[in-house]
Amino acid sequence: MTQNDKIQLFENKHIRTAWDEEKEEWYFSVVDVIGVLTDSADPAAYWRKRKQRMKNEGNEIVTNCHSLKMVVTDRKNSKCNSPN
């Protein structure tokens, strides 16, 4: 894991991050952030349901969320949602 691709801690919970040097932007795992903010037992299911509800409400932000590979705690790359 590089310095710009590491797991951050927030209230002792892991949040995966990635730094895009070209765009000079940080990316955070939406699922990890939802897990911290909601204490959900299954933050990925929470995010899927939230996206579905937002789409049904006509919210355009859902179309701007793309998946990208981020390092998971076992150091494998895994797709997760990014805010951009």
DRENNU-248782 format. One record per residue (C-alpha): x, y, z; residue number from 1. Coordinates in nm, 4 decimals, always signed. Layout:
residues N
<rec x="X" y="Y" z="Z" pos="NUM"/>
...
end
This chain:
residues 84
<rec x="+0.0000" y="+0.0000" z="+0.0000" pos="1"/>
<rec x="+0.1437" y="+0.3385" z="-0.0913" pos="2"/>
<rec x="+0.1199" y="+0.6494" z="+0.1217" pos="3"/>
<rec x="-0.1511" y="+0.7817" z="-0.1121" pos="4"/>
<rec x="-0.3553" y="+0.4596" z="-0.1111" pos="5"/>
<rec x="-0.4125" y="+0.3719" z="+0.2483" pos="6"/>
<rec x="-0.6841" y="+0.3038" z="+0.4991" pos="7"/>
<rec x="-0.7794" y="+0.5949" z="+0.7234" pos="8"/>
<rec x="-0.9292" y="+0.5620" z="+1.0683" pos="9"/>
<rec x="-1.2370" y="+0.7516" z="+1.1857" pos="10"/>
<rec x="-1.3692" y="+0.6718" z="+1.5318" pos="11"/>
<rec x="-1.1596" y="+0.3515" z="+1.5220" pos="12"/>
<rec x="-1.3291" y="+0.2325" z="+1.2018" pos="13"/>
<rec x="-1.1524" y="+0.1823" z="+0.8673" pos="14"/>
<rec x="-1.2263" y="+0.4026" z="+0.5663" pos="15"/>
<rec x="-1.0543" y="+0.3133" z="+0.2399" pos="16"/>
<rec x="-0.9072" y="+0.6055" z="+0.0483" pos="17"/>
<rec x="-0.7243" y="+0.6687" z="-0.2765" pos="18"/>
<rec x="-0.5380" y="+0.9761" z="-0.3978" pos="19"/>
<rec x="-0.5475" y="+1.0747" z="-0.7655" pos="20"/>
<rec x="-0.2255" y="+1.2677" z="-0.8229" pos="21"/>
<rec x="-0.3288" y="+1.3852" z="-1.1683" pos="22"/>
<rec x="-0.6573" y="+1.5385" z="-1.0480" pos="23"/>
<rec x="-0.5234" y="+1.6133" z="-0.6984" pos="24"/>
<rec x="-0.8360" y="+1.4621" z="-0.5424" pos="25"/>
<rec x="-0.9022" y="+1.2190" z="-0.2597" pos="26"/>
<rec x="-1.1544" y="+0.9385" z="-0.3064" pos="27"/>
<rec x="-1.3255" y="+0.7701" z="-0.0138" pos="28"/>
<rec x="-1.5192" y="+0.4456" z="-0.0017" pos="29"/>
<rec x="-1.8848" y="+0.5432" z="+0.0246" pos="30"/>
<rec x="-1.9668" y="+0.2070" z="+0.1813" pos="31"/>
<rec x="-1.7027" y="+0.2584" z="+0.4515" pos="32"/>
<rec x="-1.8269" y="+0.6112" z="+0.5280" pos="33"/>
<rec x="-2.1870" y="+0.4866" z="+0.5484" pos="34"/>
<rec x="-2.0725" y="+0.2141" z="+0.7858" pos="35"/>
<rec x="-1.9147" y="+0.4726" z="+1.0156" pos="36"/>
<rec x="-2.2039" y="+0.7191" z="+1.0041" pos="37"/>
<rec x="-2.4936" y="+0.4752" z="+1.0358" pos="38"/>
<rec x="-2.3499" y="+0.1832" z="+1.2347" pos="39"/>
<rec x="-2.5316" y="-0.0344" z="+0.9806" pos="40"/>
<rec x="-2.4735" y="-0.4085" z="+1.0067" pos="41"/>
<rec x="-2.4496" y="-0.4207" z="+0.6247" pos="42"/>
<rec x="-2.3368" y="-0.0825" z="+0.4872" pos="43"/>
<rec x="-2.3164" y="-0.2146" z="+0.1274" pos="44"/>
<rec x="-2.6858" y="-0.3147" z="+0.1374" pos="45"/>
<rec x="-2.7697" y="+0.0209" z="+0.2985" pos="46"/>
<rec x="-2.5929" y="+0.2032" z="+0.0120" pos="47"/>
<rec x="-2.7638" y="-0.0087" z="-0.2571" pos="48"/>
<rec x="-3.1070" y="+0.0642" z="-0.1068" pos="49"/>
<rec x="-3.0256" y="+0.4373" z="-0.0660" pos="50"/>
<rec x="-2.9161" y="+0.4599" z="-0.4313" pos="51"/>
<rec x="-3.2351" y="+0.2832" z="-0.5407" pos="52"/>
<rec x="-3.4507" y="+0.5252" z="-0.3402" pos="53"/>
<rec x="-3.2599" y="+0.8271" z="-0.4698" pos="54"/>
<rec x="-3.2973" y="+0.7079" z="-0.8284" pos="55"/>
<rec x="-3.6729" y="+0.6559" z="-0.7776" pos="56"/>
<rec x="-3.6928" y="+1.0125" z="-0.6429" pos="57"/>
<rec x="-3.5225" y="+1.1417" z="-0.9577" pos="58"/>
<rec x="-3.1994" y="+1.2366" z="-0.7813" pos="59"/>
<rec x="-2.9217" y="+1.2813" z="-1.0377" pos="60"/>
<rec x="-2.6302" y="+1.2230" z="-0.7980" pos="61"/>
<rec x="-2.6636" y="+0.8456" z="-0.8290" pos="62"/>
<rec x="-2.5493" y="+0.8597" z="-1.1919" pos="63"/>
<rec x="-2.2262" y="+1.0340" z="-1.0833" pos="64"/>
<rec x="-2.1141" y="+0.7517" z="-0.8524" pos="65"/>
<rec x="-1.8708" y="+0.5157" z="-1.0175" pos="66"/>
<rec x="-1.6951" y="+0.2082" z="-0.8862" pos="67"/>
<rec x="-1.3197" y="+0.1982" z="-0.8625" pos="68"/>
<rec x="-1.0740" y="-0.0482" z="-0.7173" pos="69"/>
<rec x="-0.9479" y="+0.0284" z="-0.3689" pos="70"/>
<rec x="-0.7333" y="-0.1739" z="-0.1331" pos="71"/>
<rec x="-0.9266" y="-0.3729" z="+0.1243" pos="72"/>
<rec x="-0.7963" y="-0.4739" z="+0.4648" pos="73"/>
<rec x="-0.6531" y="-0.8016" z="+0.3316" pos="74"/>
<rec x="-0.4542" y="-0.5906" z="+0.0779" pos="75"/>
<rec x="-0.6491" y="-0.7160" z="-0.2220" pos="76"/>
<rec x="-0.8094" y="-0.4704" z="-0.4627" pos="77"/>
<rec x="-1.1853" y="-0.4586" z="-0.4502" pos="78"/>
<rec x="-1.4411" y="-0.2441" z="-0.6262" pos="79"/>
<rec x="-1.6105" y="+0.0144" z="-0.4119" pos="80"/>
<rec x="-1.8105" y="+0.3282" z="-0.4782" pos="81"/>
<rec x="-1.6463" y="+0.6656" z="-0.5131" pos="82"/>
<rec x="-1.8149" y="+1.0011" z="-0.4685" pos="83"/>
<rec x="-1.7040" y="+1.1290" z="-0.8085" pos="84"/>
end
